[in-house]
Amino acid sequence: MIGSRILVEMKGDNHLLEGELESVDDYLNLHMLDTVEVADGERLRALGEVVLRGNNIILVMPVE
């Protein structure tokens, strides 16, 4: 899925993060580019480049 757009659900957060998956490691740490915060199908704010720690991730799904 590297190079494609994904949605990520994090622990303790009602919002999803949508962005382009740049890289992933053995611990499911994700490096994402062009990331935005999404709630109720609406884009709230742009975050840009982010690194997400794998143990805080609940769900990763491709954007259709």
HELIX and SHEET records of a PDB file:
HELIX    1   1 GLY A   54  ASN A   56  5                                   3    
SHEET    1   A 5 GLU A  42  LEU A  52  0                                        
SHEET    2   A 5 LEU A  30  ALA A  39 -1                                        
SHEET    3   A 5 LEU A  16  VAL A  24 -1                                        
SHEET    4   A 5 ARG A   5  MET A  10 -1                                        
SHEET    5   A 5 ILE A  57  PRO A  62 -1                                        
END                                                                             
